[in-house]
Amino acid sequence: MNFIVNLLILLPARIASYFSWAGPLIMRVIVGYVFMLTGWGKLNNLPQMIQNFTEWGIPFPKILTPFVSGVECFGGAMLILGLFTRIPAAMLAVVMIVAVKAAKWDNVDSIETLFGFEEATYFAAFLWLAIVGPGAASLDRLLVNAAGQPEKST
């Protein structure tokens, strides 16, 4: 039993520990890039996006459309940099919940359908980043180190 635990659990964990910086970095860059671009596109097409928000029944579309578009654009950029990561990640997780509820909820007939939406995947990614943090390869880590705080706080 110890042989199996060592070979199949502890050895892979030991190897993975050398690359713990890579998971958050790759996740941040990919989802950050996607949302920075989509947010930028929405900011540059606000009249159409306001109409979409209105049709989806989102309240105060003239206020929330530029706000959400800005959260996507600038939050995505912050994720790429790993700057104040947990805040934009949490905000974008909420945006994904609202996106599903407002635009896709009528299409949900099963858990498979719900989990099949790309918004569900993005929600999981943002929630993970909000909990785990940006990882070692981030501006957050540089700021924490510059402030003389313990290394484990990001």
N, C-alpha and C positions, 0 to 999 in steps of 0.2 A: 504494500500500500504506500509506504514512504517513497519507494522508487517512482511510482506513478505520480504522486503529488509533486515530487521534486522535478520530474521530467516534464509533466504536462501543465503544471501550474506555476511553480516557483521559478524554474528556468526561464520560461517565456516572460514572466513578470520582471525578472532581473534584466533580461535583454531589453525589454520595453522601457525600463526605467532610464536607459541612456537616451531615449528618444521622446521623453515626456513633453518636451518643448514643441514637438512637431504637430501633434494632434490639434491643440488649440490654434497654433499658427495657421495651419492649412484650413481649418474650419473658418477662422476669422477672415482670412484673405478671400476665400471663395464666396461665402455668404455676404461679406462686406462689399465685395466688388459687384455682385449681382444687385444688391439693394442700393448701392451708391448710384449705379447706372439707372435702375428703374425709378428711383426717387428723382434723379436729375431729369429724366424724361417726363415725369409727372409735373415737376415744377415748371417745365417748359411747355406744358400743355394743360395748364390749370383750368381753362374753361371747359374742356372735354371731361377732365377728371371731376370737376365740380358737378357736372351733369351726371356722371356715373355715380358719384356718392349720393346725389339726390335720388336717383333711381333705385339705389340699394337701400334707401331709407335711413341713411346715416344722418343723425341730427346735426344741425349747424354746418352744412357742407361748405359754405363759403369760408368758415373758420378752420374746420377740421381738415379739409383737403390740403391747403398749403402746409398746415402743421404736420400731418402724416407724411406728406411728400418730403418735407424737410427732415423729419425723423429718419425716413428711409435713406435719403441722400447723405446727410451729414452723419447719421448714425452708422451707415455703411462705411464711410470714410474713417470714422473713429475706430470701427472694428478692424479695418485693414491695418491701421497703425497700432492697434492695441492700446488705445488711449481711453481711459475711464471706461473700460470695456463692459463692466457689469451693468452700467446704466443704459447705454444704447441697446445692449443685448436684451435686457428686461423690457425696455420700451418696444422693441421690435417683436418680442414674444407676444406682447399684448396686441400689437397691430395684427399679428397673424390670427389671434383668436377672433378679433373683430372682423377680419377679412372673411374668415370661414362663416361666422354668424351672419354677416351682412350679405355676402355675395353667393355663398354656396350651401347654406344650411338647408334650403329646400330640396337639394339634391341628395342629402344624406339619408340613406335607407338602411345602412348597416355600418358596423365598425370598420369593415373593409373599405367601404366607400370613403368614410371620414379619413382613415389613415392613408388612403390613396391620394389625397390632395397634397400637392406640393407644399401648401401652407402648413400642413401637419409636420412635414419633414423640417421645414424652416423653423416652426415653433420648437421642435425638439432641439434643433441646433442652437437656437437663441437661448432656450432655457438652460441647456448644458453650459454654454459660455457664461451665462449669468451666474451660475452656481460655481463652476470650476474656475472661471477667470481666464485671463488672456494667455497664461503660460509665461515661460521665461523669455521668449523672443517677442518682447512688447515694450512700448513706451511706458506702460504702467509699471513694469518691473524696473526700468531705469529710474523712474520717479521714486519708487519705493526705496531703491538702493541709495539714491541721492539724498533722500530724507533720513537715511540711517536706520530704516525700519528692518525688522527681520525679513529674510528672503522668502519665507513661506506665506507671506500675507497676500500674494497675488496668485 
